[in-house]
């Protein structure tokens, strides 16, 4: 872990943490479909000069185009639509805490789809993490009670887990940033259905929502995913994941500073429980991997 990698991961956590309250600001002037489209038009355009200037591929092989749509539709289209609709009634901080459980969900998806080992302690950690989600869902509001919109945020966490797992085959033939760019473009294509009324919606949105849309498209999407690719090329995935635990911390801070959101004690406690469960899952997988590589029988 060089100082440059450490700094890049901290910048990544700040950018991804800032996205959740900025989505709230964008939704003040734009509908969910139009905000989602605006964000990904910005992100899609930003990838073009980056790929060109760094000598990366500008297009995937034709045989891989259907697979990138398989990645982009759940990982980009469904993820962001569900997240944005969820944030209509879920606080930005709570949304970030629910999304933070994606690593635990990813481990479960990889167990079923890719046949990856998942130790018994990992299942226990997942149960702890999901109990934390339940507390967040109950505690996010003025009164304690079930918030159905939080289930949309959970859908986002689930589909992004599939997005992570399904990337593995194409990562053998493409660089990480190319996979991200091509999946983003594929995921943006279905959003073009939201073009009717888009220009009028943008014209009436106001400066704040438009700046928020441009920001989340350029920085949390294009720039942050590029930083993520850089970090993965320099450090192990397990080490990178540790730094991503700080994303909800920055999200809670920015939500308080930008939009005045103060999470309930139950939401904070649920978030702590959820993150603790993720830590257990990752620790269990690392221990299992170490024992397997050492020739020991994993428990």
N, C-alpha and C positions, 0 to 999 in steps of 0.2 A: 504494500500500500504506500505509494509515493505521495508526497504532499499534493501533487496535481490531481491524483485520483481522489484523494480524500476531499479536496476542495470541490471537485466536480460533483461528487455525491451529495455534499451539503447543498450545493446550488440546485441539484436535481430535486432534493427534498423540499426546498423552498418553493421552486416553481410548481411542483405537483400539489403542494399544500395550498398555494395561492389560488389554484384553479377552482376549488369548491365555493368560496365566497364570491369569486368573480362570475361564476355561473349564475348565482343569485342576482347579481347586478345586471347581467345580460338579460335575464328573464323579466326584469322590470319594464323593458321596452320591446322585447321580441318574444314571439311565441316559441314554444319548445322546438317545433320543426325548423323554424327559421333561424333560431340561435344555433341549432345543431348543424345546419347547412352552412351558415356563415363561418363557424369555427373551422369546419373541414375544408371549405374553399380556401381559406387562408393557409391552413396547414398543407394542403395539397400543392398549392402554388409555391410555398416555401421550400418544399423538398426538391423542386426542379433545379434551381441554381445550386443548391447544396450538392446534389448528386453530380451535376455537370462540373462544378469547380473542383471536386475531390476525385474525379476520374471514375466514379461508380457507374454502374449500368443505369440507363435511363428507362429501360423497358425489360420486363421479364421474358423468358422464353415462352413461346405460344403455348407449349404443352403445360406450362405452370399457371397460366392465366386462370383456369377454373379453380385451382387450389387457392390462389390468392383471394378469390371471391369467397371461398369457404372460410378463409381467415378473416377477411374484412367485414363481411356481413354480420357475424356475431360479435367480433372483437371491436369493431368500430361503429357500425350502424346501430345494432341493438344495444350495445353497451352505452353509448352516449344518449340515445333516445330514452332508455330506461333511467339513466342517471339524471337527466334533465327533467323528465317528468316527475321523478321521485323528489327532486329538490324543490318542486312547487310546494310541498308540504313537509319536507324533512329539512332540519337545519343543516347548514354546510358542515359543521363540525361532526355531527352524527353521521352524515353521509360518508365523510372521510374515514371514520372509524369502521363503518361496515365494509367499505371497499378495502380497508387494510387487512381484512381476513382472506383476501384472494390467495395469498401463498398457501394457507391451509387447505383451501378448496382445490387449488392446483394440485397439491399432493394427492388428494383423493381422486381427482380426474385422471391423473397420470397412472394411478394404480389400476383403474378400470380400462383405460384406453391404451396405455402404453406398456402395461405390465410391470411398472416400476414397483420395487419393494416398498412397503409401507408398514413399519413396525407397530406392534401393539401400543407402545407409548404414543405413537403418532396419532392413532385413533383417539386415545384419551385426550391428547392436546386439542384435537379437532372438536371433541365434545365440549371442552372448556371454552374454546373460541366461539362456538355456536351459542353457548349459554350467555356469553357476553353480548352477542348480537341481540338475543332476546331481551336483555336488560336495556340495551340502547333503544330498541323498538318501543319498549314500554315507557322509557323515561324521556323520550324526545318530545317535549311539549309542556305546556303550562300545567296540565293535569296528567297524572300517570294513567296511561291507557294504550291500547293497541293502535298503532299507526299503520294502516295498510299501504301507504305510499313507501314505507321503509322496505316493503317487499320488492319494490321496483329497484331499489338500490342493491338489494341482495341479488336480484337477477343480473345486474351489472357485474357484481363480483363473480358470479358463476360463469357468465359468458367470457369474462376476461381470463378466467382460469382455463377454459377451453382454448382461448386464443394463445396462451402461453404454451400449452401442450402441443397444439397442432402446428406450431411454428417449427418444431424440431426437424421434420423431414426437409423443409426447404432451407433451413439454416446450414445444412450440409453443402448446399450449392450456391447460396447467396450470403452476402454480408448482412449483419443484423440491421443496419440502417436501410439497406435495400429492401429487406423484408418488411420493415416498418412503413417505408414509403409506398411500396406496391400494395400492401394491405390497406393503407390509408386511402389510396386512390380507389381501390375496389370498394371499400366501405362507403366512399363518398358518392359513388355512382347511384345507388338507390335513393340517396337523399335528393337527387335532382328532381324527384317527384314533387319536392316542396318548392320548386321554382315559381309556380303560379302565386302571385301576391308577394313574392319575396322582395322585389324592388320597392314596392309600396311600403312593406313592413320595415325595411331598412330606412327608408326616407322618413318614417314617422317615429323611429325608435328613440331618438335623442342621443346626445353625445356620449353619456355615460355607458349605456348598454352597447353602443357601437365600439367604443374603446375597449370595453370588457371582452367583447366577441373577438376583436382583433388580437388582443393580448393572449387569450386562452388558445387561440388557433396557432399563434406564432411561438409562444414560449412554452406553456405546459404540453402542447402537442409536438410541434416540429423540433424545437430546441431541446426540450427535456428528453424526448425519445432518442435524439442524437447523442446526448450526454450519456444516457443509459447504455447505448451501444458501445460508446467509448469505454465506460467503466467496466462493462462485461469483457472487453478485450484486454483489460489490464488486471483484473482481479477476479476471484472466483464468484460464482453466482450466490453462494451462501453468504459471503462477506458483503456483497452488494445489498442483499436482502436485509441485513442487519441495519444498514443506514436508512432503508426505506421505512423502518419502524418510526422514524421521526416525522414522516409526512403528516400524520394526524396532529402532531404537536404544532407544526407550523399552520396547519389548516385551522385549528382552534384559535391560535393567536391572530391570524389574519381575519378570521370571521368576527372576532371581537373588535379589531381595529377598523375594519372596512365597513361592516354592516351592523355592528353592535350586538352580535349574538353572544349570549352567555349560556353555555350548556348547563343542564341540571346536574346535580350530584349523581343521580342514578345513571345518566348518560356517561359521565366521566368514569364512574365505577365499572359500567358495562364495557367501556372502551379499554380500560386497564385489564379486565378479565379476558377480553377478546385478544388483545396483543400478547398477553401472557400465554394463551393457548397456542398462538402462532410460534412463539419462542420455543415452546415445548415440542411442537411438530418439527421445526427445523433442527433442533438439537437431537431429537430422536433419529431423524433421517441421516444426519452427519455421523452419529455414533454407529448406526447400522451400516453405513457405507464404509466406515473405518474398519469395523470388525470383518466385513466381507472381504475387503482388500487385504487384511492381515491374515486371512485364512481362519478366522475364528467363527464359531457358530453364532449368528445373531440371535438375540433373544427377542 
